[in-house]
Amino acid sequence: MIPTADQFDLVIIGGGPGGYSAALYAASAGVEVALVEFDALGGTCLNRGCIPAKAFLETAAVHRHVAHAADFGIDAGSPAVNFAVTQERKNKIVAGLVGGIGAMCKGRKVEVFNGTGSLGADHVVTVTAPDGSTTQITGTDVILAAGSVPRLIPGFERGGPILTSDEVLDLDHVPARMAVIGGGAIGCEFASAFADLGSKVTILEGLPKILPGLDNDLANVVVRSFKRKQIDIRTGVMVNGHTPNDAGGTTVHFGDGEDLEVDAVVVSVGRRPYADKLGLDGTGVKVDERGFVVVDELCRTGEDGVYAIGDLINTPQLAHVGYAEAILAVKQTLGERVVPVMYDRVPWAIYSDPEVAWAGPDEAAAKAAGYDVVVSKHPFKFNSRAQILGTTEGLCKVIAEKGPDGRAGRVLGVHMVGPWVTEQLSGGYLAVNWEATVDEIAEFIQPHPSLTELFGETVLSLTGRNFNG
Ligand SMILES: Cc1cc2nc3c(=O)[nH]c(=O)nc-3n(C[C@H](O)[C@H](O)[C@H](O)COP(=O)(O)OP(=O)(O)OC[C@H]3O[C@@H](n4cnc5c(N)ncnc54)[C@H](O)[C@@H]3O)c2cc1C
């Protein structure tokens, strides 16, 4: 068939981390790509997620540093927040990164269609532009990367003091009192940032603990630190509704008749896949009862040549998982050999203060999976760099498989909480995914003085010898 203007090697619906990385990766391999996005390129991550949330957290970190400047011999007075500047800075970072993706798409000749893409039979994608006009394009292969949107809870519709992660990132002030409903990663990041910026924060979590799924030793460090920030953590409580007041705030009703008056409520109870506008009539693509597009372990949908990646499928909702799935899908369109993403070993990172990062199972999960384990834990308290930074809270915990000789063998999981651990995880991630043994990793040298010495030291202990006990 002679290619026509509306025909591409690859059509991608959704311009978030999954979609744009698929587009750029494919284009770098010489593939002719169309990318369909109805909103800004960059998706949730750049516009309403990872990037703006971390920009707020960095402002919170600067506030903390200035508040403790006197400890370092610097007289800086007490810090005051100018949130308009915080917003301006965040918006500039976002605009720069979004613009960068647009420029890279242009540079690699990815054709970006501004509109809503819906997939029909025979790989035909109908793009409906904001003015209602439609264009039809066809891809030899198609990748669905429509992402996710915040989950809502009945009785807490957005508007006024009720915010989701979308709206909290657009606040023009720091609310004096804030309730965060949901103590997962996103909820804890907002709780941490706003508590550091001066809000009186209460976390309302239905489960028995915040950050469920996190290793207990790590979760305890976060809870202790949050309590020091005066964050009130209420676990095992369900919210029942709220009554707005005339001052623009509201009273949240929760638990057994308890009330909490606040100026803002952040509803942070997870995200749902957003297949709403994908069409899919006449295709073999299936959507499950929770709204996820159904795929096999290679991100293939029920329709030949149609893949689905990122938050749209039931895999960890992380931007970098979307990147990995993008590469997996594109390689298959190129006829290349692939292996499935090992979802139980991906890196996880929470950018609260203190930060949390891990790869591989925690101690309980490793035992539940049937492993006989040897565990080593070392605190940042004795790490020289942590003392220099003035942030000694946290620890590194390494879980290794016990060998037949009773010694620690293969590294199963590396779990960290404390200063800059999100930047330190890569060594642990490599160890876990390389299936390295404790003896192998212990041969490697860590720079001194550095925070990563703690990982080296924790692994060294598992060999049966160590420097620091
Ligand atoms: C507050 C917050 C903080 C986060 N922090 C982190 C973090 O630190 N690290 C991390 O890894 N992850 C983080 N995440 C999660 C991360 O943002 C998502 O995992 C990631 O954005 C998913 O990428 P995606 O491409 O699958 O979907 P999305 O980023 O949601 O992008 C999907 C895109 O598709 C578009 N779209 C949808 N339907 C159509 C259609 N029919 N036609 C055209 N376009 C369509 C949407 O407009 C959107 O731009 C965070 C999320 C939030 C909310």
The ligand as a MOL file (V3000), in Angstrom:
LIG
                    3D

  0  0  0     0  0            999 V3000
M  V30 BEGIN CTAB
M  V30 COUNTS 53 58 0 0 0
M  V30 BEGIN ATOM
M  V30 1 C 0.6220 14.5660 42.7050 0
M  V30 2 C 1.2660 13.4260 41.9630 0
M  V30 3 C 2.5970 13.1530 42.1900 0
M  V30 4 C 3.2120 12.1060 41.5000 0
M  V30 5 N 4.5190 11.8790 41.7440 0
M  V30 6 C 5.1550 10.8850 41.0690 0
M  V30 7 C 6.5390 10.6610 41.2550 0
M  V30 8 O 7.1960 11.3350 42.0550 0
M  V30 9 N 7.1330 9.6900 40.5370 0
M  V30 10 C 6.4340 8.9170 39.6500 0
M  V30 11 O 7.0170 8.0390 39.0130 0
M  V30 12 N 5.1080 9.1080 39.4560 0
M  V30 13 C 4.4610 10.0730 40.1360 0
M  V30 14 N 3.1330 10.2960 39.9090 0
M  V30 15 C 2.4300 9.4060 38.9600 0
M  V30 16 C 2.7070 9.8160 37.5100 0
M  V30 17 O 2.3200 11.1480 37.3220 0
M  V30 18 C 1.9550 8.8870 36.5770 0
M  V30 19 O 2.3020 7.5550 36.8650 0
M  V30 20 C 2.2900 9.1860 35.1220 0
M  V30 21 O 1.9730 10.5150 34.7860 0
M  V30 22 C 1.5240 8.2290 34.2130 0
M  V30 23 O 1.8750 8.4940 32.8840 0
M  V30 24 P 0.8900 8.1330 31.6860 0
M  V30 25 O 1.5560 8.5940 30.4460 0
M  V30 26 O 0.4750 6.7320 31.7790 0
M  V30 27 O -0.4300 8.9830 31.9530 0
M  V30 28 P -0.6780 10.5360 32.1580 0
M  V30 29 O 0.5190 11.2180 32.6720 0
M  V30 30 O -1.9360 10.6430 32.9300 0
M  V30 31 O -0.8900 11.0780 30.6890 0
M  V30 32 C -1.9710 10.6900 29.9030 0
M  V30 33 C -2.2230 11.7600 28.8780 0
M  V30 34 O -3.1860 11.2890 27.9420 0
M  V30 35 C -4.0660 12.3330 27.5950 0
M  V30 36 N -5.2980 11.7120 27.1060 0
M  V30 37 C -6.1490 10.9040 27.7960 0
M  V30 38 N -7.1010 10.4310 26.9910 0
M  V30 39 C -6.8510 10.9470 25.7590 0
M  V30 40 C -7.4850 10.8160 24.5070 0
M  V30 41 N -8.5390 10.0090 24.3420 0
M  V30 42 N -6.9840 11.5150 23.4710 0
M  V30 43 C -5.8890 12.3090 23.6220 0
M  V30 44 N -5.2380 12.4580 24.7760 0
M  V30 45 C -5.7070 11.7650 25.8340 0
M  V30 46 C -4.2170 13.1280 28.8850 0
M  V30 47 O -4.6140 14.4530 28.6130 0
M  V30 48 C -2.7970 13.0430 29.4620 0
M  V30 49 O -2.0240 14.1360 29.0400 0
M  V30 50 C 2.4800 11.3320 40.5680 0
M  V30 51 C 1.1410 11.6220 40.3260 0
M  V30 52 C 0.5300 12.6590 41.0260 0
M  V30 53 C -0.9070 12.9550 40.7570 0
M  V30 END ATOM
M  V30 BEGIN BOND
M  V30 1 1 1 2
M  V30 2 1 2 3
M  V30 3 2 2 52
M  V30 4 2 3 4
M  V30 5 1 4 5
M  V30 6 1 4 50
M  V30 7 2 5 6
M  V30 8 1 6 7
M  V30 9 1 6 13
M  V30 10 2 7 8
M  V30 11 1 7 9
M  V30 12 1 9 10
M  V30 13 2 10 11
M  V30 14 1 10 12
M  V30 15 2 12 13
M  V30 16 1 13 14
M  V30 17 1 14 15
M  V30 18 1 14 50
M  V30 19 1 15 16
M  V30 20 1 16 17
M  V30 21 1 16 18
M  V30 22 1 18 19
M  V30 23 1 18 20
M  V30 24 1 20 21
M  V30 25 1 20 22
M  V30 26 1 22 23
M  V30 27 1 23 24
M  V30 28 2 24 25
M  V30 29 1 24 26
M  V30 30 1 24 27
M  V30 31 1 27 28
M  V30 32 2 28 29
M  V30 33 1 28 30
M  V30 34 1 28 31
M  V30 35 1 31 32
M  V30 36 1 32 33
M  V30 37 1 33 34
M  V30 38 1 33 48
M  V30 39 1 34 35
M  V30 40 1 35 36
M  V30 41 1 35 46
M  V30 42 1 36 37
M  V30 43 1 36 45
M  V30 44 2 37 38
M  V30 45 1 38 39
M  V30 46 1 39 40
M  V30 47 2 39 45
M  V30 48 1 40 41
M  V30 49 2 40 42
M  V30 50 1 42 43
M  V30 51 2 43 44
M  V30 52 1 44 45
M  V30 53 1 46 47
M  V30 54 1 46 48
M  V30 55 1 48 49
M  V30 56 2 50 51
M  V30 57 1 51 52
M  V30 58 1 52 53
M  V30 END BOND
M  V30 END CTAB
M  END
